[in-house]
Amino acid sequence: MKLDRLGSILSYVIMAAAALIYILMLVKGEETLKVDEAAQDALINPAMSLSYLALLITAALSIGFALYQIATHPQQAKGALIGIGGLAVVFVLGYLLASDEVTEDMANMSLNFEVTAKTSKMVGAGLMTFYILTLGAILAVVFSSVRRMIKS
C-alpha cells in the first residue's frame, strides 16, 4: 500500500473517531459532562487521547519528512540548516543577555509552579530572542525599502 494512501486512511479513521466522540458529547449535553465523572471518563478522556495521538503522528511525520528531505537533497537543505543555525545563535545570544533574577512579584505569583532562577533565565532568554528577531525583521523591512528607493 502506498504511503499517501495509508495516510489518507489514517486521517479518515481519526476524523471519524473525532466526529463520533463529538456527536456523543452533544447527545450527553454540556451540563451532564460538567458534573458526571463517568461521562467525562467515557468521552472527554478519549477525545484528549485522540488529540494527542493526532498531534504525535503529525509531529513524527513532519520531522520524518524534513529529515528525509535533508538526507536526499543536502544541497537544497543547506539554506535551511544555515537558518536553523542562525536561530540557535540568536537564542544563545538571548540566553546570555537574559537575567536570572527572581523578583518579589515573580516569587509571590499564585501559579502552580515555583519561579526559580533557571525558569526566569529561560523565560528571559525566550523574550530576548523574540526581541532580537523582531528587531531583525524590522531592520530587514527598512533596509529593503531603502534599497528599493535607492535603486529606482
N, C-alpha and C positions, 0 to 999 in steps of 0.2 A: 504494500500500500504506500502510495506517495506521502511524503511528509506534510504537504499542504492539505491533502485530503484528511489526514489524521487530525491536523489542527482544526479543520472545519468541523469535523465530527465532535471533537472535544469541546469546541466553542458552543455548539448546539446543545450538547449534553449539559454543560454548565448553565447556559441560558434557560433551558427547560427546567432544571432543578431550581434555579432562582425564581422563575415565574411561578412554579408550583408552591414554593415557600411563601412568596408574596401573596398568592391567592388564599392560601391557608391563613395567613395573618389577617387578611381582610375579612375572612369568614369569622375568625375568632373575635375580631373587634379590638380597637385600641385600648379600651378600658380593661378588658379581660387580660390583655397582655401586660398591662401595668401592674396588676395585682396577683395574677395567677402564676406562681413559680413553675408549675408543671407545663403550662403553655409556653412560658419563656424558654424552658429547657427543650421543649419539643420543636420550637420554631426559631427563636432568635439565635440560640447557640449553633444550630446547623447553618443558618444564614451567615453568621460570622465565620464559621469554619469554611464555608463555600467561598466567601470573600477572600479569606486568607489563602486558600488553595489557588484561586484565580490569580491573585497577586503574585504568589510564589511561581506559578507556571509562567506568567508573563515576564517576571524578572529573570527567571532562568533562561527563557527563550531569547530575551533581549540581550542578555550578557553573552549567551552562547553564540548568537548570530554575530554580535560585534567581534568576538574572539575569532570566529570562523573567517570573517571578512579581513581581519588583520592578518591572519595566517595565510590566506590565499592571495591577498593583494597588499603586500607590505609597502610597496611604493606609494600607493594611494593613502595608506594608513599613516604615513609619516607626518602629514599635516595635523591629523587628529591627535597623534601621540605628542607632538610638539605643543598643541593646545592644552592637553591634559597636564603635561609637564609645567606649562606656564601657570595653570591654575594651582598646581601644587606649590610652586614658588610663591605665588601671591598668598596662599594660605599660610605658608611658613612665615612670610613677612608679617601677615596679620597676627599670627601667634606670638611672634617676637615683640610686636608693638602692644599687644593686649596686656592689661593689668590683671593680677590675680587677687586684687584686694576685694575683701568681702565687707561691704558697708553694713552699718547697723540696720538700715532698711531692708537689705537683702537677707540678713540673718533673721529678721523678725517676720518675714513673709509667712503667711499661713498656707503654704503649699504642702504637698505630701512628701516632699524631699528636702533634705538639708542642703543649703548652699555652701559648698566648700570652695577653697581656693582653686582647686582644679576645675570645678564647674564654672566658676567665674572666669577663669582663664580661657576655657573653651568657648563660652558664650561671647566673651570679648573678642576672641580670635575670629569667630563667625561674623560678628559685627564689623570688625576691621576689614576682613576680606570683602564683605559687602560694600563697605565704603570705598575701598581701593578699586574694586571692579566698577562701581558706579562712576567714580571719578574718571577711570579709564574710558568708559563708554561715552561720557560727556565730552572728554577731550578728543576722542576719535570723531565724534559728530562735528565738533567745532573745527577740527583740523581738516576734515573732509570738505566742509562748507567753504572754508577759507581757501583751500587748494582749488576748489571748483571755480570760485570767484576770480582767483588769480589767473587760471588757465583761460577763462573766457573773456 
